[in-house]
Amino acid sequence: MQKRIGENENIAVGGGTGVDKVEYFPRKKLFEESQDLVATFYSTGDYISENASEYTSMLTKENEKDEFYYCLYLLSMLSNTNDLLKVIEHIVKSLNSFRVRRKVTSIEEFQGEIDIEAYITRNYVEKVSPKEYPSVIKYSTFQMPEYQLTLYIIRRVEEIYHSIFEILGDNEKVTAFKMAHRYCDRIKKNGLLLRRKYGVDYKRKETYLSLKKKVIYRYRNRKILNKDFKVLIQLFEKMIQLKGIDLSSSEALDVLDHYPEFDDRLYEIWLIRKSTEMLAHSMGIDRSMVIYNPLFRARKNNESVVSLTGNGYRIEILFQNRKKFMPKEDLKWFYWTDDGKQDEIGAIPDLIFIRYMDGSDEPEQIVLVDAKNRTWTFNHMEPIKNEIVQQIYIHDNFITLFKDRYCSMLVAHNIETLQTRKYYHKDKSGYEIDVISMNMENESELNNSLEKYIEDLKEYLDIL
């Protein structure tokens, strides 16, 4: 019989479901609850900031092609390109040339309207030789910042699509990729019209931000009255920042069926969000006051994703990094490579929770949490045992760090019942590995499972 949530459930409950996680994994719910945090996993969101590096913001580094990133990008593109195309095609159909004035100087004859003031100054005041004929030429052009920005966005969108095809493959039989190719062709066609028919282009030094500033300036000075360019900017930035992704579309299901690793990363990031929200609530911290460090920056700089301070202590959460107190050189296990070099074997938990006394940088308690996007039930123990062995191995690698207290949690799921079991060390009472398989059968059961997870986490952090 299933015990109530909150009781000390150290014994397994229930059996296997026989249902693959793909059939019940609440992808849409998890994504909607953590979408803004998911988008910070890569530096894509920095693409429109003052300090952005244009190409490193758009694409992952060479030899670090992460399919999760490109799956997200493909879904973001498919969710936004149709609206983007409508605006672009309306802009292209409604192009207006502008009359501009350009000053030119000849030593042979006037080439346009005579510039009297310059003519007198150069020839009678400065007395240049040979004689100069300054004039003003008036002509029509489409070389305006708003059209240049439109072309810039077209080229960037086309570039993103080609990067997606390169990394994920063309997969022409998949509906999502068929649609992506159609969108890419339409985008390219509009770019060619702007460039070849209307002569629109921009200098190499121009960036998205520099062109955007020029367009905004022209709006403020009422040089542009058409709202199309504002809408274009909003749609492009929405796309780049991975916002507005429609996970319920048939195209999204196609992509996710082909790239299930998307769910693994999503589950990890969602657990960060839920852990943070629930810990903050228990500490009396309003959700609106919680500030997240972008995930890509936290990983790159060995920083915490979030820091929660209250009740005389501080909780830091790390994501896929060991920070400075778990350096590679302290790893205990190693092997000799073929060329005779020593290489350490390291494992990084998905999440590390650290409790400090407020104002101190000395950890008081450390809890490791691994988000296992697996269907686990305790009547099928083999995969669970393998993961437990890895937790023991992590402890052995950092034995000097954990000393008399070692707390590790494995968080998986099923759709039958909440199941928890704790594993103890015979000789060291402070050593525990907590396995929780959350019930994702419905929202109520999932919330109950999360409460149990947070209850155990708070116990290990000594913040009950």
Buried (B, 14 or more C-beta within 10 A) or exposed (E): EEBEBEEEBEEBBBBEBEEEBEEBBBBEBBBEBBBEBBBBBBBBBBBBEEEBEEEEBBBBEEEEBBBBBBBBBBBBBBBBBEBBBEBBBEBBEEBEBEEEEEEEBEEEEBBBEEBEEBBEBBBEEEEEEEEBBBBBEEEEBBBBBBBBBBBBBBBBBBBBBEBBBEBBEEBEEBBBBBBBBEBBEBBBEBBEBBBEEBEBBBEEEBBBBBBBEBBBEBBEEEEBEEEBBBBBBEBBBBBBBBBBBBBEBEBBBBBBEBBEEBBBBBBBBBBBBBBBBBBBEBBEBEEEEBEBBBBBEBBEEBBBBBBBBBEEBBBBBBBBBBBEBBEEEBBEEEEEEEEEEEEEEBBBBBBBBBBBEEEEEEBBBBBBBBBBBBBBBBEEBEEBEEBBEBBBBBBEBBEEBBEEBBBBBBBBBBBBBBBBBBBEEEEEEEBBBBBBBBBBBEEEBBBBBBBBBBBBBBBBBEBE
